[in-house]
Amino acid sequence: MVRPRRRRLPLILVLGLALLATAVPGPNAAADPPAEPAVGPGPLTGDVHASSAAAGAAAELALDGDPGTAWAPAADDEEPVLRLDLGRPAWLTSVRVDFTRVAERSVIIEASVDGDDWVRVVDRAGLVGRSLGEPLSGMFGQLRVRIQGERDARAVAELVVAGSTQGLDLAQGRPAEATSAADGHEARLATDGSTGTQWRAATGGTQTLTVDLGSPALVTGVRQRFAERGDWSFRIDGSPDGAQWTKITETAATGHLFAAAVPGDDGQARFRLIRLTITGAPEGVPAQSAGLEVYGYPDLALGSIATSVSAPAYPAEFAVDGDDATTWIGSDSRFPKTLEIDLRGRVQLRQLRQVFHDEDLYTYRIEASVDRKSWTKLVDQAEPKRGKAFVHDVEGHYRYLRLVVLSGNGRWASSIAFEALGLPIDRDLAAGVPLTSSSNVRGHEPARAVDADPDSYWQATTSRRSSLTVDLGYPAALSRIEQTFAARDAWNVIMEGSADGRGWTRLARSTGGEPRRDYAADVSGTYRWIRLTVAGSANGNLPSSTSLRVLGVGSPVATDWWERTGPVKRYFPKQYGLRWTEIEKQLPELRRQGFEALELAGFKEGPSEEFAGLGATDNFAVASELGTMAEFRSLIDAAHEQGLKVILFENLGYAHVTAPDFQQAIKDFAAGKDTPITRNFVFSKEEQGDRWYRDPGTGVWYYAFWGERLPSFNWETAEWRNEAAKILRFWMDRGADGVGLDAPVVYWGFTRELNNTFITDVLRDYNPSMMAEGINTNYEGKVQQTYLEMINDWGYTTVQDLSINFWGDANRNKIVPAMIKEDPSGLDAAFRTSRDAVVGAGGVQVEAPGWEADLTDGKPDPAKVVPAQQRLLEFATLTSAGSLFYISNGYHLYRPEEQTIAGWTDDQREQLAAIQRAQTADRSLEPAGGRVQLSTDDAAVWAFLRTDRSGGLTSLVILNYGADARSVTVDLAGTGIGTGARPSDLVGGRELPAVTGDAYTVEIDGHGYLELAVR
């Protein structure tokens, strides 16, 4: 199977759908607009206010661009709040908060359209560090920052809110076509909203990429992001119809990020198609795009609810269907005639466009309303005016529009197209967010309900009561829910909302009635989770969802937790005798150290000797010596309260030789019995070859890939396959957030088909992280699956890397040798072919320190132990380059006796925590984001840019693989980091000099590392 890639969708979903709901009074109050960035997101300004201010520390100092000044609340202000008023709503893409010092604090950021109703968009409890960087997504006019912590930890040096006041990215999620595409690098990846994926041409020469916006839109500018920096030559053109093209920009320059405004006095043009033509590329690099962004204003009336008294065969919906071959026509020749449009929610209008069927003299007016009771006149064409298409610039926030045609010089009232160009305030919050389901049919996974593809859908496996649950990431103010089934039927539908995932409120219900596919309800309330329950249907069709839209105001998190999370602490609890209650007590310290998840390896009942206790004697019980199941559940609940995810690492390929099931099975087999339990294992009356072992008590031979004490399960039998699926569901139902499987490719009789049916398909109902360990390891010459096969074909979400740091083979470690040689030149290619390729396929790569470099025969060798500073550089490399960083509770591979950093000083251990916290604090370093190598003037220094998945946050990483301190210059031309940008050290907690040009020079210690958030 091909794992469904959950795309980041158009910020207004599909331009052919209506996306909005409810209304507020408008028009917008007169105010100075935010500063206009050139193209796309940029820093926004406005009026700043605070709940209080200490002497000489006014609120304005948090927005003055000078990190040397700061707002600080008054000493007696117990709940300090800093508020930014942008003047009018803008499309926000990110927020950064720099404090005056490194400390522990909790930060809550809320946003509002107009200052009345607020929704939470950032919630970071127990954050340790000096900086915070988070992506945002939504139309907001105000932000407020709430800070909890020690009094001297609450001062804000800089608050930077980024967004676009020239529209949103219209290309995101839209279909694209290219002259050629390499395998795994399809054209659609240029518009999927992820900086970690890319379109790449399959052939050389001039290449084109064309994006269809779905309908003509008001375009203001374009940005082209290449995956690799170099000398590029390209041109971008726009067309309203594919026939006539207008040049937007033509460029030949060095860099990877280029932007251009639409030329002309208005700085905007009406385009439906955008074409990128690449005529020159760096040597050996194919034509490519990691993001073709098109900024502007969509037609929000497209696909909306239109009503009117119409002539037969010319209904009102023809005015908003985006088809120039259809027309709404009034019922007769009398006037006035009214066409009413329900946009399904608030919009910020910019322009209205009305196209009549014929050119002639017309009089008309256009009115707008928030409630269909009070109407505001936006256009009053009282004097006859000749024409066919009429365009009017307007302002205001409305839900309803009304075209009133007053006369037509003998022509009937008509509309080929009625367009409302602007930005959505209420929008589809569910687009591309994580989902879970009660069950799913392969090829119809939960993510397909929110992928904006009308040909894909989620489907349950049973016609009985089934559910689909959306997690928005943060509570949002809801206004409408729209559900479309794959089949027409009389459905029994229940829609519910929850703020905490436990208590549920019924929002709407529909039972019986006429067969139909579409169900919708206006709703209200603030919820994070939305659950669609299908309780049955008249004809017994399987529950499904072609499109589940949750409309409202919020900033949804459209990434899975493992795509954005910080480091993972791997526990070997049996080896250390760590009880569940003891681990629970450590959770606050884990948060302080920067961990955002923990993994429990060898958690089930069974001895601890082999592989940290992975061989279980009871697959449905926790290790009794570590505590009870109730204490285990308490640990998971407490972790979730601390904001930590919990991964369970296990092996479904073997049992422990002392397992009662195995002991009974081998006796039954010896007695000639063929029972379900005997079919769980691989037995023979005779020796079969390597990895077969003889049981001395019965004389039966059994297969055990990992040694005689770990008999293999038999994946060739239905009994074990079903049992394995049952085991997975049992532990997921206990609250786990992820599953790691040890070397699944060597399970007896295991195939991709079995994996998909009984492992990844089962787990996908829960939407957990799914890691396959031990991939591409070439066990005894056996052909192994590649990383990309495990993501694309086997359905795993994360894979363990064995190419940069091979867990167990020092000869395959690439990072430590690069330090010894002071030559990191091969590292970028290594990360491109492993980490970057996995991210490009929609997955995440797991990395761990190369502890094996310290060992000889499994024990620390003083002559080989890597010094602390080099080890820290290794940690900084793995976290900053964009991996899911694993480190064990004993700081070793997995045996306690392998530990080599026991002698580290407290400062060195704290430096490790600071490295981990950097990835946690700033989402530009998240595992699924983009990475682009930069040029430096020193061969011992490796530099690259990191961005979060959406591209809203950027960090500059500089790593010195040389032993000596040095001054290094990084080439920033064509990176989007311009003069005046302020780098802030995420690890060291200090400000660096501002950028003054394309060449940026810094001082860096020997084996040093700089992870710089760029404001």
N, C-alpha and C positions, 0 to 999 in steps of 0.2 A: 504494500500500500504506500501511497504518498502521504506523508503527514500534512494535514491542512495547515498552511501558513496563515496565521491570523494577521491580516494586513492592518496597518494603520490606515484608517479610512479618511475620506475627504472630511475636512472640518465641518462641512455641511452635508456629510454623507454623500449622496449622489445628487447632482444638480437636477436630476429628473424627479426627485422626491420632494415633497413639502416637508419641512423639518421643524416647524416652529409651533409654539403653544402659548396660551394666555396672553395678557396684555397689561401695559401700564400706561398711565397718562403721558402724552407727549404733546407737542414736540419737545426736543431736548432744550433745556434752559441755555440761554446764551452764556458762553464761557470761552476763555482762551483755550484752543485745542492743544493737545500734547505736541511736543516738538516732532517734526516730520523726519523720520529716518529716510535715507535715500531710497532703498528698496528692501522690502522684507522687514523682519524684526530689528529693532534697535532700542537704545535706552530712551525711556519716556520720562518726562518731567511733569510737575504739577505743584499744587499747594500741599505742604506737609504740616501736620498738626500732631500734638502729643498730649497725653493725659497730664503730663507735668514735665518740667525741665529743671535740672539743677542750674545753679548760677554759672553763666558762661557756656552752657551746653544746650543751646536752643535746638528745637526739632529740625530747623533748616540745615543744620550742620551735617545731618545724616544724608543730605542730598546735594552737598556742595561739590562733590567730586574730589574732595581732599581727604584721604584716609588718616591724615594727621589731626583732623577735628572730629568731634563726635557729639551726638545727642546722648544725654544721660538723664534718666528720670530723677525726680526729687527723691531724697532719701526716704521719705515717708510714703511714697507711692508703692503700695503693695501689689498692684496689678497694672504695671506700666503698659501703655499702648501707643504705638506710633502709627499714624494714619496718613496715607497718601491719596489725594484727590486729583485725578487726572484731568478733570474738567468735563470730559465726556467719555463714553465707553470706547475702549480700544481692544483689539484682539491681542491678549497677553500670551506670551510664550515662555517666559522664565522669570524667576526672582532670585536675587542673591542678597544675602545679609552678611556683612562683615562686622564683627564685634571688635572691641578694642583689645581683647586679650583671650587667650586660650582658657576655657573653663567649661564646666558642665552646666547645661541649661536646657530648658524645654521651650520650643518655639511653635506657636500656632499662628498661621497666617489665614486670614479670612478675606473674602472678596465680595463686592457688591456692585450691581449695575448702577444704582442711584443713591446708595447710602442708607436705604431703608431696610432691605432684607439682605442678610449676609449668609454666605456658605463657606465652609472650611475647605481650603485648597492645599494647605500644608500642615502636617501635624508631626513634629519630630520631638519626641520625649527623650530626655536623658542624653542629649547630643553633647559630645565633648569635642571641643575644638574652637576655632576662631571664625570659621566661615560656614555658610550654609548655601547650597545651590540646588534649586529644584525647578523642573520644567512646569509650565502652566499651559492651560488650553481653555480659552473661553473669552467671552466679551464681558469686560468689567470696567467700571469707571473709578472704583476706589478699592484700596487695599489697606488692611490694618494688621499690624504685627503685634502679637501678645508674647511677652517674654517672662518666663519664670526661672529664677535662679538666685544665687547670691547677689547682693546689691551691686557689687563692683563687676558683676558678670553681665549686666543688662544694658550697658552702653553700646550704642550702634554707631560704628564709624561710617559705614556706607550702606544705604539701601538702594539697590539697582533693580528696577523693574523694566523688563524688555517686552516689546510688543510691536505690532504693526498698526499704523493709522492709515495705511493705504490699501486695506483689504487683507484677505487671508489667502493662503496657498490653495488656489483653485485646482491645481493639478493633483493634489494628494488623493490617492486612491482611484484616479481616473485611468481608463485604459490607454495603453500606449502601444505603438508599433514601431519596429526598427527594420532596417534593411537586412540585418543579420543579428543573431544572438548566440553566444556560447552556451553550452549546457549549464544549467543552474544559474544563468545570468540573463533571464528573460527581460524583455523591454519593460514589463510592469514594475520591475524592481527599481526603476528610476523614479517612480511616482508613488511608492508604497509608504512614504513618510519616515523611512528608516535610513539613517546615515551609515549603517553597517551593511546594507545590501546594495547591489548595484547591477545595472545593465552593462554588459560587455559585448562588444561585437565579436562575431566568430571569424571574420575575415578582415583583411587590411583595406587600405584605401579610404576614400570618402564614405562616411556612414551617416545615416540620418535616423533620428528618433522623433516620432510625432505623437503628441498627446492630444486626445480629444476631450475637451472640457464638458462635453455633453450638450451644451447649448451656448449661444453667444453670451459672453460676459464682458464686463467692463474691466479691462486689464490695465494695470498701472506699471508693472515691471516684472522682470524675470531674474532668477538666480540659478546658475549652473554650478553644481558641486561635483568635481571629479574625485574618484577614489584615490588617485595618485597625483602627487604634485609634479609639475614639469612644464615644458613648453607646449602650450596648446594653441591651436588655431580653430576657430569655430564661428558660426553665425547662428542667430536665432531670429526666426520670422514668425509672424502671426497672420491668420486668415480667418474671416468670418464664415467662409463656406468651402474652403479647399480649392477654390478657383483662383482667387486673387490673393497674393501674399505681400505683406509689408515687412520690411526689415526693421527689427527692434534693435539689434546690436550686431556688430562684427568685430571680433577680437582676436589678437595674436599676442599672447603674453605668458609669463611664467606664473604659476600658482596652481591652486586647486579649487578656489571659490571665487566666482565672478558674478557681478550684478550689474543690471542696466535698467534704467527707467524707460518707459515707452516715450519715444520722441514726440515733440509737438508742444504747442502752447498749453494744451489741457493736461498733458502728461498721462493720457489715458486713451484707449482705443477699444473698439468692440471686436473681439476675436472669439472664435470657438476652437480653432486648431492652433497649436504652437509647435513649431518644427525646429529641432536642433540639428545642425549640419556640422559635423566635425571633419575638418579637412587636413589637420595636422596634429600629431601626437608625439610624445616623447619616444625615443628609440626603444623598440621592443615592447611598447605598451599599447594595447588595443584601445580603440575608441570606447568610451564608457561614460556612464553618468551614475553617481551615487545619490543624485537628487536634482531633478529638473523642477524648480519651483516657479509657479506662475501666480503673481499676486494681483488681486483685484476684487471685484464685487460680483457675485453670482446673481442670477435671476431667481429670487426667492418665491416668485409666483408660479414657477414651473411645477406642474403637478399638484397645485393647491386645489382647494375645494371651490369651485365656481358654480354660481347659481344665477338663473335668469329665466324669464319667460322667453322661450326661443322658438324659432321656426323648426319644423320637423327636419330631422337629419342634420341640424346645425346646432348642437347643444353647447351650453356654456363652457364645458370643459375643453372645447376646441380652442378657446382663446388662451389656454395655459398649458397646452400639451407639447409645445416646442416644435410643432410641425407646421411649416408654412403652407402646406397643401390643404390644411383644414381651417375652417372659419366658423366662429360663432356669428349667428345672424339673429336679430330680434324677431319676435313673433309676427310682426306686420310692419307696415310703413308708418305707423303713427309714432309720435314722440311725446315725451321723452321715453327712452329705453334704458334700463339699468342692468349692468353686469356687476355682480358682487363677488368679491374674492375673500375667502377665509384662509389666511396664511398659516393658520393653526398655532399662531403664537407671535411673540414680539419680534419685530425686526427694527433695525436702524436703517431707515431709508436714505438712499443717496440720489437715485434717479428713477423716474418712471418713463416707460416707453409704450405707446399705444400705436398699433398698426391697423388701419382700416382695410377693408377688402379692396376698395377702389380709391384712386386719387380724386379728390373733389373738395368742396367747401364744407367745413364741419364746425359746429359749435358743441362744446362738451365741458364737463367739469369732472374732476376727480377728487373724491373725499376719502377721509381716513377716520378710523374709530378704534378705540380700545375695547369697546363693549357692545357695539352695534346699537347704542342708544344715543350717544352724543357724537356728532360727526364734525370733523375739521376739514375745511376746504383747502386742498393743497394746490389745485390747478383750476383756474376759471377762464376758460377760453370762450368768453361771451360773444366776441366778435367773430364772424365767419373767417376761417383761415383755410387756404388751399393746401392740400398735401395728402399724404397717405400714412407716413410714419411721423409721429410727433414725440419729441423728447423733452422732458422737464426735470431739472435739478430740484430736489426737494430735501427736507430734513424732518426728523421726528421718529418717535417710537410708536408703532401701531401694530395691530393684528389684522384688522379688516380694511379692505379698500373697496371703493365703489366708483365705477365708471358710469357716468350719466350722460348719454348721448342726447343732445338737445335738438340737433337738426343735421341733415346731410344733403341738402340741395337735391332732394328727390331720392337719394340713396337710403336704403334701410340701414339701421344701426348694425354695426358689425365689428369684429375684431379678429384679425388673423393671429395677432400676438399681443397679449397684455403682459408686460414685463415690469417687475418691481426689483430693481437692483439695489443691493445693500448688504448688510451683514446680519446674521442671525443672533439674537440675544438668547432666546430659548432655542435649543438645538437638540440633535440626537446625541445624548450622552452615552448611549450604549455602543456606539460605533467602534468596533475593534477591541472592546474591553474583555477581560477574562469571564468565562462562563463555566458553570457546572451543570450536570443533568442527572436525572435519575437513571437513564440508560441512553445508549446511542447505537445506531447502526453504522457500520464502517462505511466511510465515504459521506456520512451525514452527521459529523461530529458537532458538538455544541457551538463551536466558533463559527460555523457556517450560517448561523442565524443573524450574525452581526457583521458579515463580510461585504455587504453591499452588492453581492452578486445575485441577481434575480434567478439564476439557474441552480443555485446551491441552497441547501436547507438542512437544518437539524431534524433528525427523526428518531423517535424512541423505538425500542424493540418490542413493545407490547402496546395493545390498544387500551390497556387498563390505565388507571390514574398515573400520570407522568408529569415531571416538572423540569423546567429550565430556569436557572438562576443567574442573574447578572450581578457582578460586583463592580460598582463604579469607582472603588478605591477610596472615595470620600463621600460624605453625605451631600446630596444635591437637592435643590428645590425643584420638585417635579410639577409638571403641568399637564402632561398627556402621555398615554402609552398606546402604541399601535402595534398590532400583531397580525401577521399574514401567514396563513397556513399553506401547505403545499397542495392540499386537496380541498375541494369545496364540500362542506358538510355542515350540519347543524351541531356546532361544537358547544360543549360545556366548559367555559373558560373562567378561571379565577385569577385575578391579578392582585399581588400583595407587595407590601414594602416593609423593610426592616432597617432600623438604625444600627443594630448590633449583631445581626445575623442569627438572633435567637428568638426574640419576640416579633411577631408579624401582625401587620394591620391590613385588613382587606381594603383594597382601593377600588376594585370594580369586579363585577361578575356578569356573565351572560350565559343564559341557558336556553336551549332549544331554538325556536324560530326557523326562518327560512335558511336553506343551505347557503353558505357564503365562505369566502376565504379571509376577508378583512374584518378585524374587530378593533375598535378604538374606544377610548374613554378619556375624558378630561379628568384629571386627578389633582390633588394638592397634598402638600406635606413635604418634609425633608427626610430622605432615606438614602442609604448607601446600597442596600441590596434590594433587587426587584425580582420577584418570583412569579413566573407564569406557570400555572397548574392547569393541565388539561384533564378533566375528570371523565372524559368519554365523548362520544359523538353518536349521532343517530345511525350512521352507516358503518360504524366500527373501524373507520380509518385510523392509521397509526398517528399519534400526536406528532406534530412537526412545527417548524417555524422557518419560513423562507426569509422573514425579516421581523425582528423584534426591535422596535424603536422606543426608547425611553427619552422623552422630551422634557427639557427644563433648563435650569441654570446651574452650572457647576464646572469643576475642572476634573474630569474623569481621568483615571490612571489607565492608559491604554497599553500597558506593558505587563507581562507576567512578573511575579515577584522575583524570580531567579534571573530575569533579564536586567534588573536594576539593583539587586541587592549587593551589600558589602560582603566581607569575608565570612567563612563558615568555620566554626569550631567543631572538629571531629572528635567525638568521645569514644574511647575504648573502655567502657565502664567495668567489664568483667576483669580486665587485666589489672585495674587499679582498685577493684572492690568499691567503686563509687556507687553508692546507693542513689536511687532516684531523688530522694529528699536532699542529698548533698549537692547533686547537680542543680536542683531547683534553687538552692541557696546561692549558687554561683552566678545566677542569671543576671543580676544587676551589674556584676563586675564584667561579665561578657559584653554587656551593652557599653560599659565605660571603655572597654578596650577596642570597640569598633565593630564587634561581630553583629551580624544581623540574622544569623541562622546557626543552628547546631545540628550535628548529625550524630545519631546513636548507632554505632557499629557493633553487632553482636549483642542484641538486646533481648533475644528470646532465650527460653530455658535451654540449657545445655552447657557442657564443659567449656572452659576458656582457653584450653591449650592451643587448639588449632585455629589459626587465622583470627585471633582475638575473640573466639567464641562464635563464629558464624555457623558452625554445625549445630543445628538445633535438635533437641530431643522432643520438643513439643512446639509446634509452629503456631499455637494459639495461646501461648503463655509467655509472660515476661520472666526474665531470670529471677528466680525466687530469692536468691541470695542478695539481690539488690533491692528488693522491696516488693510490694503488692501491685496488682494491676491498678488499684485505686490511686496509689502513689505515682505510678507511671502516668496515669491520666492527669493527675494534679500537676506533674511536671510539664506536660504539654500545654495545659490551660495556663499555667504561670508564664510559660515562654510566650504565649500569644499575648498575655497581658503586658509583657515587656516589649512587645513589638518584634519578637524573634520567631522565625519559622523553624519547624522541626522536620528533619529528614531521617528516615529509617533506612539503614543500610543492611541488606541481607543477601542470602544466596539461595535461590530456588532450584539449585542444581544438585544439592546433596543434603543428606542428614548426617547426624553423628552416629557412629557405630553403636553407641549405647542406647539409641532411641528405642523405646518400647515397640514402636511400629516396625522398625527394621528387624529387631530381634524376633518378633512374632512372624514377620513375613518370611524370614530365612528358614524358620522352623516349618512353616506351612509348605514352602517350596520343597524342602527336603522330604516332606511327607507326601509329595505329589499333589498337593492342593493348588488349584488355580483360583485365587481369591482376589478381590479388589485390592487388598493390601499388598499381595505379592506383585501385582502389576504396577505398583508404585516404584519398584526397583528393577535392577538389571541383573538377573541371575542366570547361572548355567551349571549343569552337572559336571562339565568338563572345563579345563583351562582353555581360555580363548586368546591369550596373548598378553601384551603389555597393559598395565594398569588393571589387571584382574587379580583378585586376591581370594585366597581360600579361607573359609571360616573353619577353624579347627574343630568346633563342636559338632557341626553338621556335615562337613566336607563339601558344602556348596561354595561355588565360585561366584563372586560378585564384582561388578565393575565400579571403580572408584578413581575418577580422574585425578583428584587432589590427594590421593594417598589412602591407605587401607582403613584409616579411622573415619573417612568421610565418604560413605557409599553414595553413589550417584542416583538421583531420581531418574525415572524413565519417562521422558517427554514423548515417547512414541505411543503411550497409552492414554486413552481418554480419562482414565481414573486420575492420573496425576495432573493432567492439564486442568481439569475442573477443580481439583484440590488446590492447585497453585493460584487459580483465579479467586477461589474462596479465601485463601490466605491473604491475598492482596486487599480484597474488600474488607476483611476483618480489621486489618491494621489501619487502613484509610478511615474506616468508620470510628476509630479511636482518636482521630483528630490530626493525623499526620499531614504535613504540607508537601512532602516529597518522598520519593523512593529511590534508593540507589541499589543497583544489582551488580553483584560481583561476577565478572567474566561470563555473561550469559551466552556468549558465542560458543562456549565449550560444554554446554549442557548436553547430555546424552540425547540424541535424536532431535535436537532443537533446530528449528528452521525459522526463517523470517515470517512465514505464514503463521506458525504457532505463536511466535512472539507477539505478532500483531493481534491475534485473536484472544489470547489468554493473558497478555500482560499490558501492552500499551493501550489497546482498545478498552480494556477493563478500567485502567487507571484514568483514562481521559474523561470519564464521567466526573472525576473529582478535580480535574485540571491541576495536578500536582507537577512539581519538577520530576523528571524521570531521567535518571543518569545511568548510562551503561559504562561500566568500568572494564578495563582490560581489553580494549578494542585495538585492532591492528597490531597485535603483539607477536604474531607469527609463531604461535605455540608449535614447536616441533615441525616446522615447515608447513603447517596447515594454513591455507589461505584465509586470512581474516577479513572482516568487513572494514571498510574505511570509515572515518569519522562521518563523512557526508552521507554514506549509505545508512548509518545508524540514525541520522537526523531525518533524511528524506524518505527512506524506505521502511525503516523499522519503527519510526514514530517516537524516538527518544527526544527529549528537549535539551539535555546536556550530555556531554561526553567527556570522559577523562582523557587528558592529553598524555601521550606517551612519546612525544617527539622532541619536546623542549626540555622537559625533566622526566626521564623514564623512572617510574617508581620501582626501584630495585636494581637498576643497572647504571652505575656511575659513568660508564663509557658513552652513554647516550645523552648525558647532560650537556646542554649547550651554553648555559649562562655562566657557570663557574669557569670553564675554560676560556670564555671570552674575557673575563676579568684577568686571568693569569696572563693572557697574551696582550691585554690592553687593546683588544680589537673586537668591537661589537658589530662589525660590518655584516656578518652573516645572520644576525638576529632578526633583522626586519623581514628578510625573506622567510625565515623559519616561522615567524608569527603570521606572515601573510598566508602561508600554505597550511597552517593549522588553525590558529585562533581566528584570523580574519575570514578564512574559508568557512568555518563552522558558523560564525555569526552571519555570514552571507547566505547560508542555507537556512537561517531562521533559528539556529540553536545557540548554545552558550558552551564555552570550553572551561573545564575544571582544571586548575593547576594547583600544584603543591610544591613546597620546597624540595630541592634535590638532596635530601638528607643522605642518600646512599653515597654521595661523594666523600662523606666523612668516614666511611666504614671499610674495614677489611674483615672478611669472613663474618659479616654481620655484627661486628663490634667496633666502637669508635677507635680510630687510629690517630694518635696524637700528631703523627707526621702528615696526616691528610685533612685534619679538621679545618674547615673553612673559617677564617677569622670573622669575628662578629660584624665588622663594617662591610665586608664583602657579602655576608649573609643578608644583611639589611638591604644592600643594593639589590640582591636577588629578590627579596620580598617586594621592594618598591617597583622593580621591573614587572613582576607578575601582576600586581594589583593595578598599576597604572596603565599597562598595556591592554587591560580589559579582559580579565578572566574572573571566574568564580573561584576565589582563592580559598583553599583548604589548608588548615593547620591543625595538627592533633593536640589533644590536651596534654600529651607528654612531650611535645616538640620532637617527634621522631617519625619514622616511617610507620611502624605499628608495634614494634617490640619495645618495651620500656628500657631494655638494656642498650638500645641504640641512641639514646638521647645524648646530644653533644653540646647543648647550650646551657647545661646546668650551671656553668661558671659565669654566665653572663651577668653583668652588673645590673642594678636596678635601672640605671639610665638607659642601658642598651635595651632592656625589656620594654621600657616605656617608649623608646623610639620605635620599636616594633608596633606597639599599640598606636602610635601616632600615624604610622604608615597605613595601618588598617583603617583608622578613623578618617583618613583623607578620602578613601574610596566611599566611605559611608556618608561623609558630609556633603560631597559635591557629586551630583549625578552625571557630570560630564565624564566621570571615570567608571560609569556603570558597565557591566560585562557585555551588554548588547550594543553599545554605541560604536561610533565610527573611529577610525584611526588612520592618520596620514603621516608618513615620514617627512621630516624636514631636513634641510641641508645645514651643516655646521662647518666651521673652519678648522675642526680638530677631529682626526680620525678616531680618537679614543672616546668621543662623546656621541651618544645616540640621542636624537631628539625627535619628537613626534607630537602631533596635535591629537587631542581626544575630544570627542563630542558625545553628548547623550544621544539617545536613539532619535529624538526629534530634531536635533541640531540646534536647540535653543541655548545650550550651555557649552562653553569651550574651555579647555585647559591646555596649557603648554607644558610638556614633560621633557626634562633634560636630565640625562643619566650619564655620569662620568665613569667609564670603565677603566680609566687610568688610575694609578695608585697615588698620583700627586695632584694637589690643587692646581687649578688653572683658570684662566679667563677664556671664555668661549663665546663666539658670536653665532647666533642662529638667524637664518634667512627667513623672514616673515612675509616676503612679497607674495601677494595673491592668496593670503590665508584668511582674510577677513579681520585680522588683528591690526588695527590702524594706529596712527599717532594719537597719543593720549590714553591708550588702553593702560589699565593698572593691573599688573600681575600680583597676586597674593599667594604666598607660600602655604599650601594646605597642610603640609607636614610640620614645617617649622613655625607656623603662625606669625609670619612677619610680612611686611610690605616690601616689594622690590621696586626699583626705579620704573617710572612710566616709560612706555614705548615711545620713541621719538622718530622712528622711521622704519624702513624695511629690515635694517640690521639691528638686532637686539643682543647686547653684550651683557653677560653676567659672570660673576665669580662663583666657582663651585669647588667643593672640597674633593680630595681624593676619594674615589669610590663613593662620591656623593650623589644626591638625587634631589631634583627640584620638581615638584608637582604644583604648577602655578595656575590657579583659577584666574581667568582673564575677565576683567570687568570692562 
